[in-house]
Amino acid sequence: MEPLEWRPMLRLSELVRRFHEDPQGVRGELMPAVLLWKEAPVTATKELIWQTLPRFAIGQRPHDPAVFAIRKHPKKTNAFALGVTVGRANNNDIVLEHGSVSRFHAYLQFDGSGDFRMFDADSSNGTFCNDQPVDRDQGARLVDGARIALGDVTLHFYRGATFEAMWLARSRLGPHR
């Protein structure tokens, strides 16, 4: 099974399935934190092309959120070694395929006090944390449940343990192993 960190994103349904097979492995992959895209598209957005075939694949579920582990992607190269990059371009650590997201939109850093901070990277449509603009120099401190807007994409920040507890409680599975 391919580790979570090698994938651009993982659907929540796949994460839950993998959790039942290997809870400790999934916990390790989601540490220290994740970004959750609740309204992620069923398929990646592409250029508008006239076509007659529907975009449907067996096994895809509408409203299946996307989960991104916040960590440097070991197989991607970008010139930004100080943080986890977020943007539309494929060389970002977290790739958001949406037209309102800049190629290099923002980045996240883990500071010495144990907190995550998000910084705007001079994006075209701005970066917001809980409806407040994110400054490129000071950034914004992220707390559990923080709502992050990158263009028209809204993500939610969760520490790994909080995220696990949240979806286990909602699925009524309770603590597992």
C-alpha positions as CSV (number, residue, x, y, z in Angstrom):
1,M,0.0,0.0,0.0
2,E,1.4,3.4,-1.0
3,P,2.1,5.7,2.0
4,L,0.0,8.8,2.4
5,E,2.9,11.2,2.0
6,W,3.5,10.0,-1.6
7,R,0.0,11.0,-2.8
8,P,-1.1,14.5,-3.7
9,M,-4.2,14.0,-1.6
10,L,-6.2,11.2,0.0
11,R,-10.0,11.0,0.2
12,L,-11.5,10.7,3.6
13,S,-13.2,7.4,2.8
14,E,-9.9,5.9,1.8
15,L,-8.3,7.2,5.0
16,V,-10.9,5.5,7.1
17,R,-10.5,2.2,5.2
18,R,-6.7,2.4,5.7
19,F,-7.2,3.3,9.4
20,H,-9.0,0.0,10.0
21,E,-6.2,-1.9,8.4
22,D,-3.3,-0.1,10.1
23,P,-4.3,2.5,12.7
24,Q,-0.8,3.3,13.9
25,G,0.5,3.7,10.4
26,V,-2.3,6.2,9.5
27,R,-1.7,8.1,12.8
28,G,2.0,8.5,11.9
29,E,1.1,9.7,8.4
30,L,-1.3,12.4,9.7
31,M,1.1,13.8,12.2
32,P,1.6,16.5,13.1
33,A,-1.4,18.1,11.2
34,V,-3.7,18.0,8.2
35,L,-5.6,20.3,5.9
36,L,-9.2,19.1,5.1
37,W,-10.9,20.2,1.8
38,K,-14.5,19.4,2.6
39,E,-15.9,20.5,-0.8
40,A,-13.1,19.0,-2.9
41,P,-14.2,18.2,-6.5
42,V,-15.0,14.6,-7.4
43,T,-12.3,14.8,-10.1
44,A,-9.4,17.2,-10.6
45,T,-10.4,20.4,-12.4
46,K,-9.0,20.8,-15.9
47,E,-9.2,23.3,-18.7
48,L,-12.7,23.6,-20.1
49,I,-12.9,21.3,-23.1
50,W,-16.1,20.4,-25.0
51,Q,-16.7,16.7,-24.7
52,T,-19.5,14.2,-24.9
53,L,-18.3,11.7,-22.3
54,P,-19.4,12.2,-18.7
55,R,-16.7,12.5,-16.0
56,F,-17.7,9.6,-13.9
57,A,-15.6,6.8,-12.5
58,I,-16.8,3.9,-10.5
59,G,-15.9,4.2,-6.9
60,Q,-15.8,8.0,-6.7
61,R,-18.2,9.4,-4.1
62,P,-19.5,12.9,-4.2
63,H,-18.8,14.9,-1.1
64,D,-15.8,12.7,-0.2
65,P,-13.5,15.3,1.4
66,A,-9.8,15.5,0.5
67,V,-7.2,15.2,3.3
68,F,-3.6,16.6,2.9
69,A,-0.9,15.8,5.5
70,I,1.1,18.9,6.2
71,R,4.7,17.8,5.5
72,K,7.4,18.2,2.9
73,H,6.8,15.9,0.0
74,P,10.1,13.8,-0.3
75,K,9.7,13.2,-4.0
76,K,9.0,16.8,-5.1
77,T,11.6,19.4,-5.7
78,N,10.9,23.1,-5.1
79,A,13.2,25.9,-4.1
80,F,11.3,26.4,-0.8
81,A,13.0,24.3,1.8
82,L,11.7,26.3,4.8
83,G,8.1,25.3,4.7
84,V,5.3,23.2,3.1
85,T,4.2,24.9,-0.1
86,V,0.6,25.0,-1.2
87,G,-0.5,25.9,-4.8
88,R,-1.8,24.8,-8.1
89,A,1.6,23.9,-9.6
90,N,2.7,20.2,-9.4
91,N,6.0,21.0,-7.7
92,N,4.1,22.2,-4.5
93,D,4.0,19.9,-1.5
94,I,0.2,20.3,-1.4
95,V,-1.4,20.7,-4.8
96,L,-4.8,22.2,-5.1
97,E,-6.1,21.9,-8.6
98,H,-8.4,24.9,-8.8
99,G,-8.3,27.9,-11.0
100,S,-8.5,30.5,-8.2
101,V,-5.4,29.1,-6.5
102,S,-2.1,30.6,-7.6
103,R,0.7,28.4,-8.8
104,F,2.6,29.0,-5.5
105,H,-0.1,30.4,-3.3
106,A,1.0,30.1,0.3
107,Y,3.3,28.1,2.6
108,L,3.1,26.7,6.1
109,Q,5.9,26.6,8.7
110,F,6.2,24.7,12.0
111,D,7.6,27.2,14.5
112,G,9.8,26.6,17.5
113,S,6.9,26.9,20.0
114,G,5.0,23.9,18.4
115,D,2.6,26.0,16.3
116,F,1.9,26.1,12.6
117,R,1.9,29.4,10.8
118,M,0.6,30.1,7.3
119,F,2.0,32.8,5.1
120,D,0.7,34.2,1.8
121,A,3.2,34.0,-1.1
122,D,2.0,37.1,-2.9
123,S,-0.9,35.1,-4.4
124,S,-3.3,36.7,-6.9
125,N,-6.5,36.0,-4.8
126,G,-5.1,36.3,-1.3
127,T,-4.9,34.0,1.7
128,F,-7.3,34.3,4.6
129,C,-7.5,32.6,8.0
130,N,-10.8,32.8,9.7
131,D,-11.8,35.6,7.3
132,Q,-8.8,37.7,8.2
133,P,-6.1,38.4,5.5
134,V,-2.9,36.5,6.0
135,D,0.2,38.8,6.0
136,R,3.1,37.6,3.9
137,D,5.6,38.6,6.7
138,Q,3.8,37.9,9.9
139,G,1.6,35.0,8.7
140,A,-1.3,33.7,10.8
141,R,-1.1,31.2,13.7
142,L,-3.2,28.2,12.9
143,V,-5.4,26.6,15.6
144,D,-7.6,23.5,15.4
145,G,-10.6,24.1,13.1
146,A,-9.1,27.3,11.5
147,R,-10.8,28.1,8.2
148,I,-8.3,28.9,5.5
149,A,-9.3,30.4,2.2
150,L,-7.0,30.2,-0.8
151,G,-8.8,32.0,-3.6
152,D,-12.2,30.2,-3.8
153,V,-10.9,27.0,-2.0
154,T,-11.7,26.7,1.7
155,L,-9.6,24.3,3.8
156,H,-9.7,23.5,7.5
157,F,-6.6,23.0,9.7
158,Y,-6.5,20.2,12.3
159,R,-3.8,18.7,14.3
160,G,-3.5,15.0,13.6
161,A,-4.9,13.8,16.9
162,T,-7.8,16.2,16.8
163,F,-8.7,15.2,13.2
164,E,-8.7,11.5,14.1
165,A,-10.9,12.1,17.2
166,M,-13.3,14.2,15.1
167,W,-13.9,11.7,12.3
168,L,-14.0,8.7,14.7
169,A,-16.7,10.5,16.8
170,R,-18.7,11.5,13.7
171,S,-18.6,7.9,12.4
172,R,-19.5,6.6,15.8
173,L,-16.5,4.2,15.7
174,G,-15.0,5.5,18.9
175,P,-11.4,5.1,19.8
176,H,-9.7,2.3,17.9
177,R,-6.9,0.1,19.2
